Amino acid sequence: MTVDEQTTRVPKMRDAIAIAVALLATGSNTPATVEVACLRPSASFWESRAVLIDMLIEQGMPIRGSADDSYWIWIDGFGNGLLTIGEFELWFYERLPAWQ
């Protein structure tokens, strides 16, 4: 991972961790929220995506797409700089339909 990739990702994870800590301070201590609050600030979205999504669901946040379709989560993650092009590319190419 390059320094540029790391610096674009770290603030985003720090924001997610800060939100989780704030939720804990208000008494909203769901299991995934506790896990997110305990993440290290240098954690990547790739490593933490499942627990972040779980926290959003536990907190009643609307998640675009169904549980079986993570399209919008991946698009948002890539669009907000949480995923590198390589991480997004793996997911994207697995879902392209075969050419006839």
Secondary structure, DSSP 8 states (H G I E B T S, - for coil): --HHHHHHHHHHHHHHHHHHHHHHHTT---HHHHHHHTS-TT--HHHHHHHHHHHHHHTT---SS-TT--HHHHHHHHHTTSS-HHHHHHHHHHHS----
